[in-house]
Every structure is written in C-alpha cells, then in structure tokens.
Amino acid sequence: MPYINQQRREKLDNVVAVMLQEGVRANGDLNYILFKYCALVARPEASYVTYRNYLAELNETAHEIRRRLLVPYETGKIKENGDIL
C-alpha cells in the first residue's frame, strides 16, 4: 500500500468525499471512473509501460482490499459461525 504523506492524503480524501456524496458504488460506477481516468490520463503518453503501470496499481489495490478488509471480515465470520474445515 502506498502510504502517501498527510498533505496529499487530505487532498485525495476530498475526492473520496465527493465520490461518497455522489453515491459511487462498486456496481459499475467505480469501474467506469477508474477506466475513464486511466483512458484520459494515459492516452497522451500511451505505451505498454503506462498501461502496465495502471494495471499494476489496480492489482495492488485489489490485493490491499483482500488483505486489509476481506481477510479480517472473513476471519470474524469464521469466529462467529465456525469454520467449515
């Protein structure tokens, strides 16, 4: 996870706040936003490396969601309901 400095976080948290206010969900909204952003930013400097870097960022985000959000959730549910193994 890229731990960016506090000043940058504050600015980016404003973007997240707008997304929350607008009701952005993981039902196609987020996919649209991320794809559109990548398409607009990457196009002027389009190259294999540029696109690969965007894919790497998205993959790392998925790994962080799994590691820091999904695994603790699943661990809690195992404790609550019992393991299946």
Backbone torsions as a table, in degrees:
resi	resn	phi	psi	omega
1	MET	NA	128.4	179.0
2	PRO	-79.0	108.0	179.7
3	TYR	-86.3	98.9	-176.1
4	ILE	-85.9	161.1	-175.6
5	ASN	-68.1	161.5	-172.6
6	GLN	-60.5	-39.3	-179.2
7	GLN	-63.3	-41.5	179.5
8	ARG	-69.0	-39.0	177.9
9	ARG	-58.8	-43.5	-179.5
10	GLU	-58.5	-42.5	179.5
11	LYS	-66.5	-44.2	-178.9
12	LEU	-71.5	-30.1	175.9
13	ASP	-62.3	-28.6	175.4
14	ASN	-64.9	-37.9	176.9
15	VAL	-64.7	-43.8	178.8
16	VAL	-62.4	-40.7	178.9
17	ALA	-60.8	-41.4	177.8
18	VAL	-64.6	-41.4	178.6
19	MET	-61.4	-41.9	177.2
20	LEU	-63.7	-45.0	-179.7
21	GLN	-60.6	-37.3	-179.1
22	GLU	-82.9	-2.9	176.5
23	GLY	75.0	29.5	179.1
24	VAL	-62.9	129.1	-178.6
25	ARG	-127.5	167.3	176.4
26	ALA	-88.9	56.7	-179.8
27	ASN	-127.1	20.9	-174.4
28	GLY	121.6	-30.8	179.6
29	ASP	-58.9	-52.4	-176.5
30	LEU	-64.1	-41.1	177.1
31	ASN	-58.1	-47.3	179.6
32	TYR	-59.2	-47.9	-177.6
33	ILE	-61.5	-48.1	-177.8
34	LEU	-66.3	-42.4	178.7
35	PHE	-64.1	-46.8	-178.5
36	LYS	-61.0	-43.0	178.4
37	TYR	-60.8	-48.6	179.7
38	CYS	-59.8	-45.7	-178.5
39	ALA	-61.5	-41.2	-178.1
40	LEU	-73.4	-40.0	-176.3
41	VAL	-80.4	-40.3	-174.2
42	ALA	-77.5	-28.5	-172.5
43	ARG	-54.7	-46.9	-178.7
44	PRO	-61.2	-30.4	-178.5
45	GLU	-115.5	31.3	-173.7
46	ALA	-55.1	126.8	175.4
47	SER	-161.3	166.2	176.6
48	TYR	-56.2	-44.6	-177.4
49	VAL	-63.5	-42.1	179.5
50	THR	-60.8	-49.3	-179.8
51	TYR	-66.1	-38.2	177.9
52	ARG	-62.7	-39.6	179.0
53	ASN	-64.1	-39.9	176.9
54	TYR	-64.2	-43.9	178.2
55	LEU	-62.4	-39.3	178.7
56	ALA	-63.4	-42.0	178.2
57	GLU	-61.6	-44.5	-180.0
58	LEU	-65.9	-40.9	177.4
59	ASN	-62.9	-43.3	179.1
60	GLU	-64.6	-36.5	175.7
61	THR	-61.9	-44.4	178.1
62	ALA	-60.6	-41.9	179.0
63	HIS	-64.6	-39.6	178.7
64	GLU	-66.6	-40.1	177.4
65	ILE	-61.1	-45.1	179.6
66	ARG	-63.1	-49.9	-173.9
67	ARG	-67.5	-43.9	-170.5
68	ARG	-98.9	-18.8	-178.4
69	LEU	-116.6	-50.4	-174.7
70	LEU	-73.6	-45.3	-178.7
71	VAL	-60.2	-48.1	177.1
72	PRO	-61.4	-36.1	177.2
73	TYR	-62.2	-49.5	-179.6
74	GLU	-63.8	-38.2	177.9
75	THR	-61.1	-42.9	177.1
76	GLY	-62.4	-40.7	179.1
77	LYS	-68.3	-34.4	175.7
78	ILE	-63.5	-44.0	178.8
79	LYS	-64.3	-39.5	-177.4
80	GLU	-71.0	-42.5	-171.7
81	ASN	-111.9	-8.5	-177.3
82	GLY	90.4	148.5	-179.5
83	ASP	-78.0	158.9	178.9
84	ILE	-95.1	-4.8	-179.9
85	LEU	-94.8	NA	NA
